[in-house]
Amino acid sequence: MIDTSLVAKLRAENARLVALLDAHGIDWRPPAEPVKIAIVQAEQSQQLDTEGKLALFRSLFRGRTDVYPIRWESKAGKSGYAPACANEWRPGVCEKPRIKCGDCGNRQLLPLTDEVIYRHLAGEVVVGIYPLLSDDTCYFLAVDFDEAEWRDDSKAFVQSCHELNVPVALEISRSGQGAHGWIFFERIVPACDARRLGAAISVMPVSAPASWRSAPMIDCFQIRTICPKAALEISSRSLYKSGPGPKTIAFL
């Protein structure tokens, strides 16, 4: 049975967000004809070197550089992400699991460097990024689909993006039971606006009420708190054997 009150609320919210897009001069209506994009094969001389590939990657995945999350996996099969620490498991210094990382006085967070990104692209480690900056802004919106209907939800989200002329990249998650959508901004934007954009896309008629999470997940930077991360799974798999991933770089 259809919840008419919920439908009415979604329509009202859709109208409000459309008005917001119009007020900011953002063209959200689909083009009369499909836009054709010419694909040109790059010459060998135009291929990026290692430094160029790292620069390209970091120009898209921009966030905090003073700290980054790294993926861990236990012998029991559990996994997750934690801020990279120079003293992790260091004898006489690290007291995990007796003392949690957030309560440790010996915590020494590591910065996100080109070397870390290279190792990530090489498949040696899997890292993420904290997208929310100290001034409550961000450079991208990451959307996570991991519920039972993730296939339909992610496809609907991408279709809505295309109708709004919003470039989006979609990937299957590491588990194979979910998807991630990436929307990169040409310039830095308030985190609240990025989240409003995601909400506006999700209530488009074609999207239907989808189940999704986004990064940044909050609008305001919390002092002394490491805010939610975005995993860089779009490039964490070992896609190459010489230099940072040609498949990933070509896609980007």
RANORDA-V58127 format. One record per pair of residues at least 4 apart in sequence whose ideal C-beta (glycine too) atoms are under 7 Angstrom apart, sorted by the first residue. I is the first residue (numbers start at 0). J is the second residue. D is the distance in whole Angstrom. If there is no record, write none. Layout:
# RANORDA-V58127
i;j;d
I;J;D
I;J;D
This chain:
# RANORDA-V58127
i;j;d
1;6;6
2;6;7
3;7;6
4;8;6
5;9;6
6;10;6
7;11;6
8;12;6
9;13;6
9;202;5
9;208;7
10;14;6
11;15;6
12;16;6
12;202;6
13;17;6
13;202;5
14;18;6
15;19;6
16;20;7
16;195;7
16;198;7
16;199;4
16;202;7
17;21;6
17;27;7
18;22;6
19;23;7
19;195;7
20;25;4
20;27;5
20;199;7
26;164;6
27;163;5
29;162;4
30;34;6
41;45;4
41;46;6
47;51;3
47;52;5
47;55;6
47;248;6
49;53;6
49;242;6
49;243;6
50;54;6
51;55;6
52;56;6
52;243;4
52;248;5
53;57;6
53;113;5
53;116;6
53;117;6
53;243;7
54;58;6
55;248;6
55;251;6
56;60;6
56;116;6
56;120;7
56;234;7
56;251;7
57;61;7
57;116;6
59;183;5
59;251;6
60;128;6
60;139;7
60;231;6
61;138;4
62;128;4
62;129;5
62;130;4
62;132;7
62;138;7
63;129;4
63;132;6
64;110;6
64;111;5
65;108;7
65;110;6
66;82;5
66;108;4
66;129;6
66;225;6
67;83;6
67;111;4
67;115;7
67;126;5
67;127;7
67;128;6
68;80;4
68;81;6
68;82;6
68;126;7
68;127;4
68;228;4
69;80;7
69;81;7
69;83;4
69;124;6
69;126;5
70;78;7
70;80;5
70;125;4
71;78;6
71;79;6
71;81;6
72;78;4
73;77;5
80;127;5
80;228;6
80;230;7
81;100;6
82;100;7
82;108;6
82;225;6
83;108;7
83;109;4
84;100;7
84;106;6
84;107;6
84;108;6
84;109;7
85;107;4
85;109;6
86;92;5
86;93;5
86;105;5
86;106;7
86;107;5
87;93;6
88;93;5
89;93;5
92;105;5
93;105;7
94;98;4
94;103;7
95;100;7
98;102;6
98;103;5
100;106;6
111;115;6
111;128;7
113;117;6
114;118;6
115;119;6
115;126;6
116;120;6
117;121;6
117;243;6
118;123;4
118;124;5
119;124;6
119;125;7
119;126;5
119;231;6
119;234;7
119;235;6
120;234;6
120;243;4
120;244;5
120;247;7
121;243;7
122;235;7
122;236;6
122;237;3
125;235;4
126;231;6
127;228;4
127;229;6
127;230;4
127;231;6
128;228;6
128;229;6
128;231;6
129;225;6
129;226;6
129;228;5
130;137;5
130;138;7
130;139;6
130;141;7
130;214;5
130;215;5
130;229;5
131;137;6
131;190;6
131;215;4
131;217;7
131;220;6
131;226;5
132;136;5
132;137;6
132;220;7
133;220;5
135;189;6
135;190;5
135;218;6
135;219;5
135;220;5
136;187;5
136;188;6
136;189;6
136;190;6
137;188;7
137;190;5
137;193;5
137;215;5
138;184;6
138;187;6
139;181;6
139;182;6
139;183;5
139;184;6
140;182;4
140;193;5
140;196;6
140;197;5
140;213;6
141;179;6
141;181;6
141;213;6
141;214;4
141;229;4
142;156;7
142;179;7
142;180;4
142;197;6
142;211;5
142;213;5
143;177;7
143;179;6
143;211;6
143;212;5
144;149;4
144;152;5
144;153;4
144;177;6
144;178;5
144;211;5
145;149;6
145;172;7
145;176;7
145;177;4
146;210;4
148;152;5
148;210;7
149;153;6
149;177;5
149;178;6
150;154;6
151;155;6
152;156;6
152;209;4
152;210;6
152;211;6
153;157;6
153;169;6
153;178;4
153;180;6
154;158;6
155;159;6
155;205;6
155;206;4
155;207;6
155;209;6
156;160;6
156;180;6
156;200;6
156;201;7
156;206;6
156;209;6
157;161;7
157;167;6
157;169;5
157;180;7
158;162;7
158;205;5
159;163;6
159;200;5
159;203;4
159;205;5
159;206;5
160;165;4
160;167;4
160;200;6
162;203;7
162;205;7
163;200;7
165;182;6
165;200;7
167;180;5
167;181;7
167;182;5
168;181;4
168;233;7
169;178;6
169;180;5
170;178;7
170;179;5
170;232;7
170;233;5
171;175;6
171;178;6
172;176;7
172;177;4
172;178;6
172;179;6
172;232;6
173;232;5
179;232;6
179;233;7
181;233;6
184;188;5
188;192;5
188;193;6
190;194;6
190;215;5
190;218;5
191;195;6
191;218;4
192;196;6
193;197;7
193;215;7
194;198;6
194;213;6
194;215;7
194;218;6
195;199;6
196;200;7
197;201;6
197;213;5
198;202;7
200;206;6
201;206;5
201;209;5
201;211;6
202;206;7
212;216;7
214;227;6
214;228;7
214;229;4
215;226;7
215;227;7
216;227;4
217;226;6
220;226;7
221;226;6
231;235;6
234;244;6
234;247;4
238;244;4
238;246;5
238;247;6
239;244;5
239;245;5
239;246;7
243;248;6
244;248;6
245;249;6
246;250;7
247;251;6
